[in-house]
Amino acid sequence: MKSGVPKSTIGNVINCSYDSVKLRIIHEMCQGMGIGIDTFFASPLFQEDNLEP
């Protein structure tokens, strides 16, 4: 609720239902969680060796 992103959209992001997610959605979700987008992308999940080609 804090992010303003619809619950269905968050569910689709979590369940990888989209081929890609708009940066705006990620930014809004980060704001709702009280973290910066830089903190979000600092996760080891986004290290180059963990990304699909």
Buried (B, 14 or more C-beta within 10 A) or exposed (E): EEBEBEEEBBEBBEEEEEEEBEEEBBBBBBBBEEEEBEEBEEEEEEEEEEEEE
